[in-house]
Every structure is written in C-alpha cells, then in structure tokens.
C-alpha cells in the first residue's frame, strides 16, 4: 500500500521523486521523525494515519491481517514487506520468512529491526524459490497497477508456489468510492483501477494501483489455473482471500 504525507499549504509545488513511502519509514525509524500519513485515490484524499502504523504489533492489526498470519504455514514469502511488521511476527512464531521489498530504505529498516532474510527486489524479478505461503497484505494485489498486470502477477507468483502452496491477500471493493457513470464509456479505464499520488516534504509520486473485487479475483484465478475463495470479510467492502492449487 502507498500513502501520502500531508503538506503545508505554503510549500512550493512538489518535485517528482520515487520511494517516498520508503523515506517516511526510514525517517520514522532512524531519525524518529513521525509523520501524518494518508493516501489520495483519483484525487480524493482518505483518512490520514501516523507513520507508526507501519511498525504496528499484532494487537494493532486488523482482523484480516491477524487471520492471514494464523493461516500461514511452511516457508513464507512476505511481498511488499515494508517495515517488516508481518515478517517479524511470523519469525517469532518460528517460521522461515523471506521479506521481499523493492525499497532499499525499507530493506535497511527491516535488517536493523532483525528480519533475518530480506530480499531487495520487485516480485516480478524474483526468478525462483518455492514457498508454501505467499503473503500479500495491505491491499497487496494493487502493486500490479492494472487488471492485465494482475493476471501477469498471479501467473508469475503461481510459479513461486511449492506443491500445495497458497497465496493469502486482502483487497477492497471500491465501487462504492466511485461515482457511477451517466452512460457507458467503452474507452474508460476499469472501475478497479485508480491513480495514486503521494506527497511528502515537497516531493510527489504518482503511480497506478488496482483494487480487485472478489468476482474479478475469482475470474483471474480461473485464467491462471488456481482455485480461489474468500476467507473472511472485515466489513462490507474489505476481505481476506486465498488462491490455492
């Protein structure tokens, strides 16, 4: 998941950079600089949250996260591990965990916090490794950016599963968030695809994100040759799901 830091209205126009979330996490941990963090979806700003959220312990996690951690088994790949909050809990429970993160700053934080195996890489560049559980929390499917990208992501991740392995992730149906179009536009982007913009300390980052609902995920599972089921709902729109062989 990606977030934005609130900017002072007197600041100059932001300069486009990359890895702003990594900067927020690094500064919180190494410099003790707390930030109010939020996200912007298609120009609409969501509720802010403190940077300490990325360092939360089990009691501060939502029901989907807690259930996902209970469902983990065997050798685990934590995709988009951030500051390592999920990896550390699983390590403490005795699991072998590989924390995968493309942000060099986040990787430095995780190593300092005691995550044993940290891999700095994009998931699509991870060529091998058989995992019993692949964890994609905090709306982790969104890293695919688009629906087509999600098909490619799931197909790639399938190749990283050990025999009998599973993918655990949560997602949010954001149809309620979007206004219904007055007429059908066949050229319009999918209602599951959005544009994020991140702001922090006078810098900005924009990127595509995708929020697949359960029907879309089910159809994609069939396309890549996996089974799919919803494990639980935390509210009307947010759910934890599983892909399995």
C-alpha positions as CSV (number, residue, x, y, z in Angstrom):
1,X,0.0,0.0,0.0
2,X,1.2,3.6,-0.7
3,X,0.4,6.7,1.3
4,X,0.9,10.4,1.3
5,X,2.3,12.8,3.9
6,X,0.2,16.0,4.4
7,X,1.9,19.0,3.0
8,X,2.0,22.6,4.4
9,X,-0.1,24.7,2.1
10,X,2.7,27.3,1.9
11,X,5.2,24.7,0.4
12,X,6.2,25.1,-3.2
13,X,4.9,22.8,-5.9
14,X,6.2,19.2,-5.3
15,X,9.1,17.8,-7.2
16,X,8.5,14.3,-8.6
17,X,10.6,11.6,-6.9
18,X,10.4,7.9,-6.1
19,X,10.1,5.8,-3.0
20,X,8.5,8.4,-0.8
21,X,7.0,5.8,1.4
22,X,10.4,4.3,2.0
23,X,11.6,7.7,3.0
24,X,8.8,8.1,5.5
25,X,9.5,4.6,7.0
26,X,13.3,5.2,7.1
27,X,12.9,8.6,8.8
28,X,10.5,7.3,11.3
29,X,12.8,4.5,12.4
30,X,16.3,6.0,12.1
31,X,15.6,9.7,12.7
32,X,12.5,9.4,15.0
33,X,10.6,11.7,12.6
34,X,6.9,10.9,12.9
35,X,4.6,11.9,10.0
36,X,0.9,12.1,9.5
37,X,0.4,9.8,6.5
38,X,-2.6,9.4,4.2
39,X,-3.5,8.4,0.7
40,X,-5.1,10.0,-2.3
41,X,-7.1,7.9,-4.8
42,X,-8.1,9.5,-8.1
43,X,-7.8,13.0,-6.5
44,X,-9.8,12.1,-3.3
45,X,-7.9,12.1,-0.1
46,X,-8.5,9.4,2.5
47,X,-8.1,9.5,6.3
48,X,-4.6,10.2,7.4
49,X,-2.6,7.8,9.6
50,X,0.6,8.1,11.6
51,X,3.9,6.7,10.2
52,X,4.0,4.5,13.3
53,X,1.2,2.4,11.6
54,X,3.9,0.7,9.6
55,X,5.5,-0.5,12.8
56,X,2.4,-1.8,14.5
57,X,2.4,-5.0,16.5
58,X,-0.2,-7.8,16.3
59,X,-2.7,-6.1,18.6
60,X,-2.8,-3.1,16.2
61,X,-3.5,-5.1,13.1
62,X,-7.0,-5.6,11.6
63,X,-8.9,-8.8,11.6
64,X,-7.8,-9.8,8.1
65,X,-4.1,-9.4,8.9
66,X,-4.4,-11.4,12.1
67,X,-6.3,-14.2,10.4
68,X,-3.8,-14.2,7.5
69,X,-0.9,-14.6,9.9
70,X,-2.8,-17.5,11.5
71,X,-3.2,-19.2,8.1
72,X,0.5,-19.0,7.2
73,X,2.5,-22.2,7.1
74,X,5.8,-23.6,5.9
75,X,8.2,-21.3,4.1
76,X,6.7,-17.9,3.7
77,X,7.3,-15.0,1.2
78,X,6.1,-11.6,2.6
79,X,5.6,-9.5,-0.6
80,X,6.0,-5.7,-0.1
81,X,7.1,-6.3,3.5
82,X,7.5,-2.5,4.2
83,X,9.0,-2.1,7.7
84,X,8.6,-5.8,8.4
85,X,5.8,-5.9,10.9
86,X,4.3,-9.1,9.5
87,X,7.6,-10.8,8.9
88,X,8.8,-10.2,12.5
89,X,5.6,-11.7,14.0
90,X,6.0,-14.8,11.8
91,X,9.7,-15.1,12.6
92,X,8.8,-15.0,16.3
93,X,6.4,-17.9,15.7
94,X,9.3,-20.0,14.3
95,X,8.6,-19.7,10.5
96,X,11.2,-19.3,7.8
97,X,10.3,-15.9,6.2
98,X,11.7,-14.1,3.2
99,X,10.8,-10.4,3.4
100,X,10.6,-9.1,-0.2
101,X,10.7,-5.3,-0.7
102,X,11.8,-3.2,-3.6
103,X,12.6,-0.1,-1.4
104,X,16.2,-0.1,-0.4
105,X,15.3,2.2,2.5
106,X,12.7,-0.3,3.8
107,X,15.1,-3.1,3.4
108,X,17.6,-1.2,5.6
109,X,15.0,-0.7,8.3
110,X,14.0,-4.4,8.3
111,X,17.5,-5.6,8.6
112,X,18.1,-3.2,11.5
113,X,14.9,-4.5,13.2
114,X,16.1,-8.0,13.0
115,X,14.3,-9.5,9.9
116,X,16.6,-12.4,9.1
117,X,16.2,-12.7,5.3
118,X,15.5,-9.6,3.4
119,X,15.5,-9.5,-0.4
120,X,15.5,-6.2,-2.3
121,X,13.6,-6.9,-5.5
122,X,10.4,-6.4,-7.4
123,X,8.3,-9.6,-7.2
124,X,8.3,-9.9,-11.0
125,X,12.1,-10.1,-10.9
126,X,12.2,-12.9,-8.4
127,X,13.0,-15.9,-10.6
128,X,12.7,-18.8,-8.2
129,X,12.1,-20.1,-4.7
130,X,9.3,-22.5,-3.7
131,X,7.1,-21.1,-0.9
132,X,4.3,-22.7,1.0
133,X,2.7,-19.3,1.7
134,X,2.9,-16.1,-0.3
135,X,1.6,-13.2,1.7
136,X,0.2,-10.0,0.0
137,X,-1.3,-7.9,2.8
138,X,-2.4,-4.2,2.9
139,X,-4.2,-4.5,-0.4
140,X,-1.0,-6.0,-1.8
141,X,-2.6,-7.1,-5.1
142,X,-2.6,-3.4,-6.0
143,X,1.1,-3.5,-6.9
144,X,0.1,-4.9,-10.3
145,X,-1.2,-1.5,-11.3
146,X,-3.8,-2.7,-13.8
147,X,-6.1,-5.7,-14.3
148,X,-3.9,-7.1,-17.0
149,X,-0.9,-6.6,-14.8
150,X,-2.7,-8.5,-12.1
151,X,-3.1,-11.5,-14.4
152,X,0.6,-11.4,-15.1
153,X,1.4,-11.0,-11.4
154,X,-0.7,-14.0,-10.3
155,X,0.7,-16.1,-13.1
156,X,4.3,-15.3,-12.0
157,X,3.5,-15.9,-8.3
158,X,1.9,-19.3,-9.1
159,X,5.4,-20.3,-10.3
160,X,6.9,-19.5,-6.9
161,X,4.5,-21.7,-5.0
162,X,5.6,-25.1,-3.6
163,X,3.3,-28.1,-4.2
164,X,0.1,-27.4,-2.2
165,X,1.1,-23.8,-1.6
166,X,-1.2,-20.8,-1.3
167,X,-1.4,-17.1,-1.8
168,X,-3.0,-15.1,1.0
169,X,-4.0,-11.4,0.5
170,X,-6.6,-8.8,1.2
171,X,-8.4,-6.4,-1.1
172,X,-11.1,-3.8,-1.1
173,X,-14.1,-3.4,-3.4
174,X,-14.0,0.3,-4.1
175,X,-17.1,0.5,-6.3
176,X,-18.8,2.5,-3.5
177,X,-16.0,5.0,-3.7
178,X,-16.5,5.8,-7.4
179,X,-19.4,7.7,-8.9
180,X,-21.5,5.6,-11.3
181,X,-21.0,6.9,-14.9
182,X,-24.0,8.5,-16.5
183,X,-23.6,6.4,-19.7
184,X,-21.4,3.6,-20.7
185,X,-17.9,4.5,-21.9
186,X,-16.1,1.6,-23.5
187,X,-12.8,3.5,-23.6
188,X,-12.9,4.3,-19.9
189,X,-10.4,2.5,-17.5
190,X,-11.6,-0.3,-15.3
191,X,-13.5,0.8,-12.2
192,X,-11.0,-1.3,-10.2
193,X,-8.0,0.8,-11.5
194,X,-7.1,4.1,-9.8
195,X,-4.3,6.7,-9.8
196,X,-2.4,7.3,-6.6
197,X,-0.5,10.5,-5.8
198,X,1.9,10.6,-2.9
199,X,3.2,13.8,-1.3
200,X,5.9,14.2,1.3
201,X,8.2,17.0,2.2
202,X,7.7,18.9,-1.0
203,X,8.1,15.8,-3.2
204,X,5.4,13.8,-5.1
205,X,5.0,10.4,-6.7
206,X,2.2,9.2,-8.9
207,X,1.5,5.6,-9.9
208,X,-1.4,3.3,-11.0
209,X,-3.0,0.9,-8.5
210,X,-5.7,-1.7,-8.8
211,X,-8.3,-2.8,-6.2
212,X,-9.7,-6.1,-7.5
213,X,-13.1,-7.2,-6.1
214,X,-13.8,-10.9,-5.4
215,X,-15.5,-11.5,-8.7
216,X,-12.5,-10.2,-10.6
217,X,-10.1,-12.2,-8.5
218,X,-12.2,-15.4,-9.0
219,X,-12.1,-15.0,-12.8
220,X,-8.4,-14.3,-12.7
221,X,-7.7,-17.4,-10.6
222,X,-9.5,-19.5,-13.3
223,X,-7.4,-17.8,-16.0
224,X,-4.1,-18.7,-14.4
225,X,-5.2,-22.1,-13.2
226,X,-5.7,-21.5,-9.5
227,X,-8.6,-22.0,-7.1
228,X,-10.0,-19.0,-5.2
229,X,-12.1,-18.4,-2.1
230,X,-12.9,-15.6,0.3
231,X,-11.8,-16.5,3.8
232,X,-13.5,-13.6,5.7
233,X,-14.9,-10.1,5.4
234,X,-13.8,-7.4,7.8
235,X,-16.6,-5.1,6.6
236,X,-18.9,-4.8,3.6
237,X,-16.0,-3.9,1.3
238,X,-12.8,-5.4,2.7
239,X,-12.0,-9.1,2.6
240,X,-9.2,-11.6,3.0
241,X,-8.9,-14.3,0.3
242,X,-6.8,-17.2,-0.7
243,X,-5.5,-18.7,-4.0
244,X,-4.5,-22.3,-3.9
245,X,-3.7,-25.2,-6.2
